[in-house]
Each structure stands twice: as structure tokens, then as C-alpha cells.
Amino acid sequence: MNKFYMTENKTFVMNYNRIYPRNRESLLKSKTFRAFILYFIQEQKEYVELYNYLTVNQKYTDEQAAEAFTRFLRQLSIFELEELDSEYANDKNMLL
């Protein structure tokens, strides 16, 4: 199983074991990346504006938001922002 660790200075170390992503597409499709996004979303609960953006005003659970936001990031690697029909693309000021 792939694992990730957070060091004391909040730096992430990802351990892909045997499966190392060879390109952006394989990284964005990996379960480890989705787990990282889920962890990131869960850590934003004290930052209400960002958390609400990531969960689309809590329309999505953290897990659903991780799936949807990961899909949005994959789409951004292919399309221009203006081409996407995504709830995340609606608020351009909140994009990371």
C-alpha cells in the first residue's frame, strides 16, 4: 500500500513503493494523490472559506470532495480553465 508522511515542518514525503508515477497523469490518477488531497481537505476545516470552496459549501463529504477536486485537477492538466464545466471553476478567485 502506498503511504505518505508529514514531517515536523509540514513537508510531505510520499512513498510509492513499487509504483512510482512516471508522469503527471499517473500521479493525478493515483490513490496516493487522492489520499493526499483528502488529507489536505480535512486539514482545512479551520479555514472555513477554503474548506467551503473545496467541499462546494459542504455539498460534498470530504471523501466526495477529494474525488471531485482530484478529477478537476486532472481536467486542468488537459483543458484550459474556461473550457471546464466544474463547480470548482466557478470561483476563479479561490483557485489555488
KOLMIRO-481502 format. One record per atom (N, C-alpha, C): residue number from 1; residue in three letters; atom name; x, y, z. Coordinates in pm, 1 decimal, always signed. Layout:
{num NUM | residu ala | atome CA | xx X | yy Y | zz Z}
...
This chain:
{num 1 | residu met | atome N | xx +84.2 | yy -118.3 | zz +0.0}
{num 1 | residu met | atome CA | xx +0.0 | yy +0.0 | zz +0.0}
{num 1 | residu met | atome C | xx +88.7 | yy +124.6 | zz +0.0}
{num 2 | residu asn | atome N | xx +50.9 | yy +222.0 | zz -76.9}
{num 2 | residu asn | atome CA | xx +124.9 | yy +347.6 | zz -81.6}
{num 2 | residu asn | atome C | xx +99.6 | yy +425.8 | zz +46.3}
{num 3 | residu lys | atome N | xx +202.4 | yy +499.2 | zz +91.5}
{num 3 | residu lys | atome CA | xx +191.3 | yy +574.5 | zz +214.9}
{num 3 | residu lys | atome C | xx +244.3 | yy +714.4 | zz +194.1}
{num 4 | residu phe | atome N | xx +199.3 | yy +804.6 | zz +277.2}
{num 4 | residu phe | atome CA | xx +259.4 | yy +936.6 | zz +278.9}
{num 4 | residu phe | atome C | xx +277.1 | yy +977.6 | zz +424.1}
{num 5 | residu tyr | atome N | xx +375.3 | yy +1058.7 | zz +445.9}
{num 5 | residu tyr | atome CA | xx +412.2 | yy +1100.5 | zz +580.5}
{num 5 | residu tyr | atome C | xx +426.5 | yy +1251.4 | zz +582.8}
{num 6 | residu met | atome N | xx +394.1 | yy +1309.4 | zz +697.7}
{num 6 | residu met | atome CA | xx +415.9 | yy +1451.9 | zz +713.2}
{num 6 | residu met | atome C | xx +525.0 | yy +1469.9 | zz +818.1}
{num 7 | residu thr | atome N | xx +629.2 | yy +1543.4 | zz +782.0}
{num 7 | residu thr | atome CA | xx +739.3 | yy +1568.0 | zz +873.9}
{num 7 | residu thr | atome C | xx +702.5 | yy +1679.3 | zz +970.7}
{num 8 | residu glu | atome N | xx +790.0 | yy +1707.4 | zz +1065.4}
{num 8 | residu glu | atome CA | xx +762.2 | yy +1809.6 | zz +1165.8}
{num 8 | residu glu | atome C | xx +741.2 | yy +1947.8 | zz +1105.1}
{num 9 | residu asn | atome N | xx +808.2 | yy +1977.7 | zz +994.8}
{num 9 | residu asn | atome CA | xx +792.2 | yy +2109.6 | zz +933.0}
{num 9 | residu asn | atome C | xx +682.0 | yy +2110.0 | zz +827.2}
{num 10 | residu lys | atome N | xx +590.4 | yy +2012.2 | zz +835.8}
{num 10 | residu lys | atome CA | xx +473.1 | yy +2002.1 | zz +748.1}
{num 10 | residu lys | atome C | xx +509.2 | yy +1976.9 | zz +602.1}
{num 11 | residu thr | atome N | xx +625.0 | yy +1913.2 | zz +579.0}
{num 11 | residu thr | atome CA | xx +663.8 | yy +1871.2 | zz +445.1}
{num 11 | residu thr | atome C | xx +613.1 | yy +1729.0 | zz +425.2}
{num 12 | residu phe | atome N | xx +556.1 | yy +1702.0 | zz +307.3}
{num 12 | residu phe | atome CA | xx +506.4 | yy +1568.3 | zz +278.7}
{num 12 | residu phe | atome C | xx +611.9 | yy +1485.8 | zz +209.2}
{num 13 | residu val | atome N | xx +622.3 | yy +1361.2 | zz +252.3}
{num 13 | residu val | atome CA | xx +708.2 | yy +1263.6 | zz +187.3}
{num 13 | residu val | atome C | xx +616.6 | yy +1152.5 | zz +141.4}
{num 14 | residu met | atome N | xx +614.5 | yy +1129.2 | zz +11.6}
{num 14 | residu met | atome CA | xx +528.3 | yy +1024.9 | zz -42.6}
{num 14 | residu met | atome C | xx +612.4 | yy +903.8 | zz -76.7}
{num 15 | residu asn | atome N | xx +567.1 | yy +788.1 | zz -35.2}
{num 15 | residu asn | atome CA | xx +636.7 | yy +664.1 | zz -61.6}
{num 15 | residu asn | atome C | xx +550.0 | yy +580.8 | zz -154.9}
{num 16 | residu tyr | atome N | xx +593.6 | yy +570.2 | zz -277.8}
{num 16 | residu tyr | atome CA | xx +514.2 | yy +497.9 | zz -377.4}
{num 16 | residu tyr | atome C | xx +552.7 | yy +351.3 | zz -387.9}
{num 17 | residu asn | atome N | xx +650.7 | yy +306.9 | zz -308.2}
{num 17 | residu asn | atome CA | xx +695.5 | yy +168.4 | zz -309.8}
{num 17 | residu asn | atome C | xx +730.9 | yy +125.8 | zz -451.5}
{num 18 | residu arg | atome N | xx +663.2 | yy +25.7 | zz -503.1}
{num 18 | residu arg | atome CA | xx +695.7 | yy -28.7 | zz -635.5}
{num 18 | residu arg | atome C | xx +639.8 | yy +54.4 | zz -749.9}
{num 19 | residu ile | atome N | xx +534.2 | yy +127.3 | zz -724.3}
{num 19 | residu ile | atome CA | xx +468.4 | yy +200.6 | zz -831.9}
{num 19 | residu ile | atome C | xx +501.5 | yy +348.4 | zz -816.2}
{num 20 | residu tyr | atome N | xx +588.5 | yy +397.0 | zz -898.3}
{num 20 | residu tyr | atome CA | xx +626.9 | yy +537.6 | zz -893.9}
{num 20 | residu tyr | atome C | xx +566.3 | yy +606.3 | zz -1015.7}
{num 21 | residu pro | atome N | xx +496.2 | yy +718.4 | zz -995.9}
{num 21 | residu pro | atome CA | xx +432.8 | yy +782.5 | zz -1111.6}
{num 21 | residu pro | atome C | xx +537.1 | yy +830.6 | zz -1211.9}
{num 22 | residu arg | atome N | xx +516.5 | yy +796.2 | zz -1336.1}
{num 22 | residu arg | atome CA | xx +612.9 | yy +832.0 | zz -1440.3}
{num 22 | residu arg | atome C | xx +577.7 | yy +963.4 | zz -1509.8}
{num 23 | residu asn | atome N | xx +455.4 | yy +1010.8 | zz -1486.3}
{num 23 | residu asn | atome CA | xx +414.2 | yy +1137.1 | zz -1546.7}
{num 23 | residu asn | atome C | xx +301.6 | yy +1197.7 | zz -1463.0}
{num 24 | residu arg | atome N | xx +261.0 | yy +1316.9 | zz -1499.8}
{num 24 | residu arg | atome CA | xx +157.5 | yy +1387.6 | zz -1424.7}
{num 24 | residu arg | atome C | xx +26.3 | yy +1310.6 | zz -1424.8}
{num 25 | residu glu | atome N | xx -7.8 | yy +1252.1 | zz -1537.2}
{num 25 | residu glu | atome CA | xx -134.3 | yy +1178.9 | zz -1546.0}
{num 25 | residu glu | atome C | xx -139.5 | yy +1063.6 | zz -1446.6}
{num 26 | residu ser | atome N | xx -33.4 | yy +984.5 | zz -1439.9}
{num 26 | residu ser | atome CA | xx -35.6 | yy +871.2 | zz -1347.0}
{num 26 | residu ser | atome C | xx -33.6 | yy +918.4 | zz -1202.0}
{num 27 | residu leu | atome N | xx +32.9 | yy +1030.6 | zz -1174.7}
{num 27 | residu leu | atome CA | xx +29.8 | yy +1085.5 | zz -1039.3}
{num 27 | residu leu | atome C | xx -111.4 | yy +1129.4 | zz -1002.8}
{num 28 | residu leu | atome N | xx -176.4 | yy +1204.3 | zz -1090.8}
{num 28 | residu leu | atome CA | xx -309.7 | yy +1256.2 | zz -1061.3}
{num 28 | residu leu | atome C | xx -414.7 | yy +1146.4 | zz -1051.7}
{num 29 | residu lys | atome N | xx -391.3 | yy +1031.8 | zz -1113.7}
{num 29 | residu lys | atome CA | xx -485.4 | yy +920.0 | zz -1107.1}
{num 29 | residu lys | atome C | xx -457.6 | yy +824.9 | zz -991.3}
{num 30 | residu ser | atome N | xx -346.9 | yy +845.3 | zz -920.7}
{num 30 | residu ser | atome CA | xx -307.4 | yy +750.9 | zz -816.2}
{num 30 | residu ser | atome C | xx -393.5 | yy +765.2 | zz -690.0}
{num 31 | residu lys | atome N | xx -410.2 | yy +654.1 | zz -621.8}
{num 31 | residu lys | atome CA | xx -483.8 | yy +654.2 | zz -495.7}
{num 31 | residu lys | atome C | xx -408.8 | yy +735.1 | zz -390.5}
{num 32 | residu thr | atome N | xx -277.2 | yy +735.6 | zz -398.4}
{num 32 | residu thr | atome CA | xx -197.5 | yy +810.8 | zz -301.5}
{num 32 | residu thr | atome C | xx -222.5 | yy +960.1 | zz -315.5}
{num 33 | residu phe | atome N | xx -231.6 | yy +1008.3 | zz -438.6}
{num 33 | residu phe | atome CA | xx -258.3 | yy +1150.7 | zz -459.2}
{num 33 | residu phe | atome C | xx -396.6 | yy +1186.4 | zz -407.6}
{num 34 | residu arg | atome N | xx -493.7 | yy +1100.1 | zz -433.3}
{num 34 | residu arg | atome CA | xx -630.8 | yy +1125.0 | zz -385.1}
{num 34 | residu arg | atome C | xx -630.8 | yy +1126.2 | zz -231.0}
{num 35 | residu ala | atome N | xx -553.5 | yy +1037.2 | zz -169.1}
{num 35 | residu ala | atome CA | xx -542.9 | yy +1035.9 | zz -22.8}
{num 35 | residu ala | atome C | xx -478.2 | yy +1164.7 | zz +27.5}
{num 36 | residu phe | atome N | xx -380.2 | yy +1215.1 | zz -44.6}
{num 36 | residu phe | atome CA | xx -316.5 | yy +1341.7 | zz -9.4}
{num 36 | residu phe | atome C | xx -416.7 | yy +1456.0 | zz -17.1}
{num 37 | residu ile | atome N | xx -496.6 | yy +1459.3 | zz -123.4}
{num 37 | residu ile | atome CA | xx -598.4 | yy +1563.8 | zz -138.7}
{num 37 | residu ile | atome C | xx -701.8 | yy +1552.8 | zz -26.4}
{num 38 | residu leu | atome N | xx -741.9 | yy +1430.6 | zz +7.4}
{num 38 | residu leu | atome CA | xx -837.2 | yy +1410.9 | zz +117.3}
{num 38 | residu leu | atome C | xx -778.1 | yy +1465.6 | zz +247.3}
{num 39 | residu tyr | atome N | xx -654.2 | yy +1434.0 | zz +275.4}
{num 39 | residu tyr | atome CA | xx -589.2 | yy +1485.0 | zz +395.6}
{num 39 | residu tyr | atome C | xx -584.8 | yy +1637.8 | zz +393.4}
{num 40 | residu phe | atome N | xx -550.4 | yy +1693.9 | zz +277.9}
{num 40 | residu phe | atome CA | xx -544.8 | yy +1839.5 | zz +263.7}
{num 40 | residu phe | atome C | xx -680.9 | yy +1901.4 | zz +294.1}
{num 41 | residu ile | atome N | xx -787.7 | yy +1844.5 | zz +239.1}
{num 41 | residu ile | atome CA | xx -922.5 | yy +1896.4 | zz +261.4}
{num 41 | residu ile | atome C | xx -958.0 | yy +1889.1 | zz +410.0}
{num 42 | residu gln | atome N | xx -929.1 | yy +1777.4 | zz +472.2}
{num 42 | residu gln | atome CA | xx -961.3 | yy +1761.0 | zz +614.3}
{num 42 | residu gln | atome C | xx -885.4 | yy +1860.0 | zz +702.3}
{num 43 | residu glu | atome N | xx -766.8 | yy +1897.4 | zz +661.4}
{num 43 | residu glu | atome CA | xx -686.0 | yy +1992.0 | zz +738.4}
{num 43 | residu glu | atome C | xx -732.7 | yy +2136.9 | zz +721.6}
{num 44 | residu gln | atome N | xx -824.6 | yy +2162.0 | zz +628.6}
{num 44 | residu gln | atome CA | xx -869.3 | yy +2299.5 | zz +602.0}
{num 44 | residu gln | atome C | xx -994.2 | yy +2337.9 | zz +678.4}
{num 45 | residu lys | atome N | xx -1044.9 | yy +2251.4 | zz +763.6}
{num 45 | residu lys | atome CA | xx -1171.7 | yy +2279.1 | zz +832.7}
{num 45 | residu lys | atome C | xx -1168.3 | yy +2406.8 | zz +914.8}
{num 46 | residu glu | atome N | xx -1054.3 | yy +2444.1 | zz +966.0}
{num 46 | residu glu | atome CA | xx -1046.4 | yy +2569.0 | zz +1043.6}
{num 46 | residu glu | atome C | xx -1041.0 | yy +2692.0 | zz +953.0}
{num 47 | residu tyr | atome N | xx -1013.2 | yy +2669.9 | zz +825.1}
{num 47 | residu tyr | atome CA | xx -1013.9 | yy +2778.7 | zz +725.9}
{num 47 | residu tyr | atome C | xx -1144.6 | yy +2767.7 | zz +648.2}
{num 48 | residu val | atome N | xx -1248.5 | yy +2822.5 | zz +703.6}
{num 48 | residu val | atome CA | xx -1385.2 | yy +2798.6 | zz +657.0}
{num 48 | residu val | atome C | xx -1402.5 | yy +2831.1 | zz +508.9}
{num 49 | residu glu | atome N | xx -1349.5 | yy +2943.6 | zz +464.4}
{num 49 | residu glu | atome CA | xx -1369.1 | yy +2982.5 | zz +324.0}
{num 49 | residu glu | atome C | xx -1307.3 | yy +2879.8 | zz +228.9}
{num 50 | residu leu | atome N | xx -1185.6 | yy +2835.8 | zz +257.4}
{num 50 | residu leu | atome CA | xx -1119.9 | yy +2736.9 | zz +171.8}
{num 50 | residu leu | atome C | xx -1188.9 | yy +2601.4 | zz +182.4}
{num 51 | residu tyr | atome N | xx -1225.7 | yy +2562.3 | zz +303.0}
{num 51 | residu tyr | atome CA | xx -1295.1 | yy +2434.1 | zz +321.7}
{num 51 | residu tyr | atome C | xx -1427.7 | yy +2433.4 | zz +246.9}
{num 52 | residu asn | atome N | xx -1502.5 | yy +2543.7 | zz +255.5}
{num 52 | residu asn | atome CA | xx -1629.9 | yy +2551.7 | zz +183.1}
{num 52 | residu asn | atome C | xx -1608.6 | yy +2547.1 | zz +32.8}
{num 53 | residu tyr | atome N | xx -1500.4 | yy +2608.4 | zz -14.5}
{num 53 | residu tyr | atome CA | xx -1469.3 | yy +2600.9 | zz -158.1}
{num 53 | residu tyr | atome C | xx -1441.9 | yy +2455.8 | zz -198.4}
{num 54 | residu leu | atome N | xx -1359.4 | yy +2388.2 | zz -121.5}
{num 54 | residu leu | atome CA | xx -1320.7 | yy +2250.9 | zz -156.5}
{num 54 | residu leu | atome C | xx -1437.2 | yy +2152.7 | zz -146.6}
{num 55 | residu thr | atome N | xx -1529.1 | yy +2177.2 | zz -55.6}
{num 55 | residu thr | atome CA | xx -1644.5 | yy +2088.1 | zz -40.0}
{num 55 | residu thr | atome C | xx -1769.7 | yy +2143.7 | zz -108.1}
{num 56 | residu val | atome N | xx -1752.0 | yy +2249.3 | zz -187.5}
{num 56 | residu val | atome CA | xx -1862.6 | yy +2318.1 | zz -256.0}
{num 56 | residu val | atome C | xx -1972.6 | yy +2349.7 | zz -154.1}
{num 57 | residu asn | atome N | xx -1932.8 | yy +2433.3 | zz -57.1}
{num 57 | residu asn | atome CA | xx -2022.8 | yy +2474.0 | zz +51.3}
{num 57 | residu asn | atome C | xx -2083.5 | yy +2354.8 | zz +124.8}
{num 58 | residu gln | atome N | xx -1997.9 | yy +2256.1 | zz +146.4}
{num 58 | residu gln | atome CA | xx -2031.1 | yy +2133.3 | zz +218.9}
{num 58 | residu gln | atome C | xx -2138.5 | yy +2049.7 | zz +150.0}
{num 59 | residu lys | atome N | xx -2152.1 | yy +2069.2 | zz +20.6}
{num 59 | residu lys | atome CA | xx -2238.7 | yy +1984.1 | zz -61.8}
{num 59 | residu lys | atome C | xx -2180.4 | yy +1843.0 | zz -67.8}
{num 60 | residu tyr | atome N | xx -2046.1 | yy +1834.8 | zz -67.7}
{num 60 | residu tyr | atome CA | xx -1975.8 | yy +1707.0 | zz -73.5}
{num 60 | residu tyr | atome C | xx -1917.0 | yy +1671.4 | zz +62.0}
{num 61 | residu thr | atome N | xx -1912.7 | yy +1543.4 | zz +93.1}
{num 61 | residu thr | atome CA | xx -1835.1 | yy +1498.0 | zz +208.0}
{num 61 | residu thr | atome C | xx -1687.6 | yy +1518.5 | zz +174.4}
{num 62 | residu asp | atome N | xx -1601.5 | yy +1505.0 | zz +272.1}
{num 62 | residu asp | atome CA | xx -1458.2 | yy +1519.8 | zz +245.3}
{num 62 | residu asp | atome C | xx -1412.0 | yy +1421.1 | zz +138.6}
{num 63 | residu glu | atome N | xx -1459.3 | yy +1297.3 | zz +147.9}
{num 63 | residu glu | atome CA | xx -1420.6 | yy +1194.3 | zz +51.2}
{num 63 | residu glu | atome C | xx -1471.1 | yy +1227.4 | zz -89.0}
{num 64 | residu gln | atome N | xx -1595.9 | yy +1271.5 | zz -98.8}
{num 64 | residu gln | atome CA | xx -1651.5 | yy +1308.8 | zz -228.9}
{num 64 | residu gln | atome C | xx -1577.5 | yy +1429.4 | zz -285.7}
{num 65 | residu ala | atome N | xx -1544.8 | yy +1524.5 | zz -199.0}
{num 65 | residu ala | atome CA | xx -1471.9 | yy +1643.3 | zz -243.7}
{num 65 | residu ala | atome C | xx -1333.1 | yy +1606.2 | zz -293.5}
{num 66 | residu ala | atome N | xx -1267.6 | yy +1512.5 | zz -226.5}
{num 66 | residu ala | atome CA | xx -1134.3 | yy +1468.0 | zz -270.6}
{num 66 | residu ala | atome C | xx -1143.4 | yy +1406.5 | zz -409.7}
{num 67 | residu glu | atome N | xx -1244.2 | yy +1326.3 | zz -433.0}
{num 67 | residu glu | atome CA | xx -1263.8 | yy +1264.6 | zz -564.0}
{num 67 | residu glu | atome C | xx -1292.4 | yy +1371.2 | zz -670.2}
{num 68 | residu ala | atome N | xx -1384.8 | yy +1461.7 | zz -639.3}
{num 68 | residu ala | atome CA | xx -1423.7 | yy +1565.2 | zz -736.1}
{num 68 | residu ala | atome C | xx -1309.0 | yy +1662.3 | zz -763.7}
{num 69 | residu phe | atome N | xx -1237.9 | yy +1704.4 | zz -659.1}
{num 69 | residu phe | atome CA | xx -1129.5 | yy +1800.5 | zz -678.8}
{num 69 | residu phe | atome C | xx -1012.0 | yy +1736.1 | zz -752.0}
{num 70 | residu thr | atome N | xx -985.0 | yy +1609.8 | zz -724.5}
{num 70 | residu thr | atome CA | xx -880.4 | yy +1538.3 | zz -798.1}
{num 70 | residu thr | atome C | xx -916.6 | yy +1530.0 | zz -946.2}
{num 71 | residu arg | atome N | xx -1042.9 | yy +1501.7 | zz -975.2}
{num 71 | residu arg | atome CA | xx -1089.1 | yy +1497.8 | zz -1114.6}
{num 71 | residu arg | atome C | xx -1072.0 | yy +1634.9 | zz -1179.7}
{num 72 | residu phe | atome N | xx -1105.7 | yy +1740.7 | zz -1106.0}
{num 72 | residu phe | atome CA | xx -1088.7 | yy +1877.3 | zz -1156.4}
{num 72 | residu phe | atome C | xx -941.8 | yy +1905.8 | zz -1186.9}
{num 73 | residu leu | atome N | xx -851.2 | yy +1865.2 | zz -1100.6}
{num 73 | residu leu | atome CA | xx -708.0 | yy +1886.2 | zz -1125.0}
{num 73 | residu leu | atome C | xx -660.6 | yy +1809.0 | zz -1247.7}
{num 74 | residu arg | atome N | xx -713.5 | yy +1687.1 | zz -1266.8}
{num 74 | residu arg | atome CA | xx -679.2 | yy +1610.5 | zz -1387.9}
{num 74 | residu arg | atome C | xx -729.5 | yy +1684.2 | zz -1512.2}
{num 75 | residu gln | atome N | xx -849.9 | yy +1737.7 | zz -1505.4}
{num 75 | residu gln | atome CA | xx -905.0 | yy +1810.8 | zz -1619.8}
{num 75 | residu gln | atome C | xx -823.0 | yy +1936.0 | zz -1648.8}
{num 76 | residu leu | atome N | xx -776.4 | yy +2003.5 | zz -1545.3}
{num 76 | residu leu | atome CA | xx -695.0 | yy +2123.7 | zz -1564.6}
{num 76 | residu leu | atome C | xx -563.6 | yy +2093.5 | zz -1635.2}
{num 77 | residu ser | atome N | xx -514.7 | yy +1971.3 | zz -1622.3}
{num 77 | residu ser | atome CA | xx -389.4 | yy +1936.2 | zz -1689.5}
{num 77 | residu ser | atome C | xx -410.6 | yy +1914.1 | zz -1838.9}
{num 78 | residu ile | atome N | xx -535.9 | yy +1907.7 | zz -1881.2}
{num 78 | residu ile | atome CA | xx -567.0 | yy +1883.4 | zz -2022.5}
{num 78 | residu ile | atome C | xx -631.9 | yy +2004.8 | zz -2087.2}
{num 79 | residu phe | atome N | xx -726.3 | yy +2065.2 | zz -2019.0}
{num 79 | residu phe | atome CA | xx -806.6 | yy +2173.4 | zz -2075.4}
{num 79 | residu phe | atome C | xx -767.6 | yy +2309.0 | zz -2017.1}
{num 80 | residu glu | atome N | xx -807.8 | yy +2413.2 | zz -2084.8}
{num 80 | residu glu | atome CA | xx -798.0 | yy +2547.5 | zz -2029.9}
{num 80 | residu glu | atome C | xx -912.5 | yy +2564.7 | zz -1930.0}
{num 81 | residu leu | atome N | xx -892.5 | yy +2647.2 | zz -1830.8}
{num 81 | residu leu | atome CA | xx -992.7 | yy +2667.9 | zz -1727.0}
{num 81 | residu leu | atome C | xx -1128.3 | yy +2705.6 | zz -1786.3}
{num 82 | residu glu | atome N | xx -1128.2 | yy +2790.1 | zz -1885.7}
{num 82 | residu glu | atome CA | xx -1254.1 | yy +2835.9 | zz -1945.5}
{num 82 | residu glu | atome C | xx -1330.5 | yy +2722.9 | zz -2014.1}
{num 83 | residu glu | atome N | xx -1263.5 | yy +2613.0 | zz -2046.6}
{num 83 | residu glu | atome CA | xx -1328.7 | yy +2501.5 | zz -2114.3}
{num 83 | residu glu | atome C | xx -1398.9 | yy +2406.9 | zz -2017.9}
{num 84 | residu leu | atome N | xx -1372.7 | yy +2420.8 | zz -1889.1}
{num 84 | residu leu | atome CA | xx -1424.1 | yy +2325.7 | zz -1791.9}
{num 84 | residu leu | atome C | xx -1560.1 | yy +2366.1 | zz -1738.7}
{num 85 | residu asp | atome N | xx -1646.9 | yy +2266.9 | zz -1726.3}
{num 85 | residu asp | atome CA | xx -1775.8 | yy +2285.6 | zz -1662.1}
{num 85 | residu asp | atome C | xx -1765.7 | yy +2217.5 | zz -1525.8}
{num 86 | residu ser | atome N | xx -1716.3 | yy +2292.2 | zz -1428.2}
{num 86 | residu ser | atome CA | xx -1693.0 | yy +2237.3 | zz -1295.1}
{num 86 | residu ser | atome C | xx -1729.3 | yy +2340.9 | zz -1190.7}
{num 87 | residu glu | atome N | xx -1784.1 | yy +2293.5 | zz -1080.1}
{num 87 | residu glu | atome CA | xx -1817.7 | yy +2384.9 | zz -970.7}
{num 87 | residu glu | atome C | xx -1693.3 | yy +2454.7 | zz -917.9}
{num 88 | residu tyr | atome N | xx -1578.5 | yy +2388.6 | zz -927.3}
{num 88 | residu tyr | atome CA | xx -1454.1 | yy +2447.3 | zz -878.7}
{num 88 | residu tyr | atome C | xx -1407.1 | yy +2562.3 | zz -968.0}
{num 89 | residu ala | atome N | xx -1445.4 | yy +2560.8 | zz -1092.9}
{num 89 | residu ala | atome CA | xx -1403.1 | yy +2665.6 | zz -1186.9}
{num 89 | residu ala | atome C | xx -1490.3 | yy +2791.3 | zz -1175.9}
{num 90 | residu asn | atome N | xx -1601.0 | yy +2781.9 | zz -1104.2}
{num 90 | residu asn | atome CA | xx -1691.9 | yy +2896.5 | zz -1094.4}
{num 90 | residu asn | atome C | xx -1633.2 | yy +3014.1 | zz -1016.7}
{num 91 | residu asp | atome N | xx -1556.8 | yy +2985.1 | zz -913.0}
{num 91 | residu asp | atome CA | xx -1499.6 | yy +3089.4 | zz -829.1}
{num 91 | residu asp | atome C | xx -1350.6 | yy +3098.8 | zz -855.9}
{num 92 | residu lys | atome N | xx -1314.5 | yy +3172.5 | zz -958.0}
{num 92 | residu lys | atome CA | xx -1175.4 | yy +3181.5 | zz -1001.5}
{num 92 | residu lys | atome C | xx -1084.9 | yy +3246.2 | zz -897.1}
{num 93 | residu asn | atome N | xx -1140.7 | yy +3325.5 | zz -807.5}
{num 93 | residu asn | atome CA | xx -1060.9 | yy +3387.0 | zz -701.4}
{num 93 | residu asn | atome C | xx -1014.0 | yy +3285.7 | zz -597.8}
{num 94 | residu met | atome N | xx -1084.6 | yy +3173.9 | zz -585.5}
{num 94 | residu met | atome CA | xx -1049.4 | yy +3073.5 | zz -485.1}
{num 94 | residu met | atome C | xx -953.1 | yy +2967.6 | zz -538.6}
{num 95 | residu leu | atome N | xx -930.1 | yy +2966.4 | zz -667.3}
{num 95 | residu leu | atome CA | xx -841.7 | yy +2863.6 | zz -722.9}
{num 95 | residu leu | atome C | xx -702.5 | yy +2876.9 | zz -663.1}
{num 96 | residu leu | atome N | xx -642.5 | yy +2764.0 | zz -634.4}
{num 96 | residu leu | atome CA | xx -509.4 | yy +2763.7 | zz -571.4}
{num 96 | residu leu | atome C | xx -401.7 | yy +2798.8 | zz -669.9}
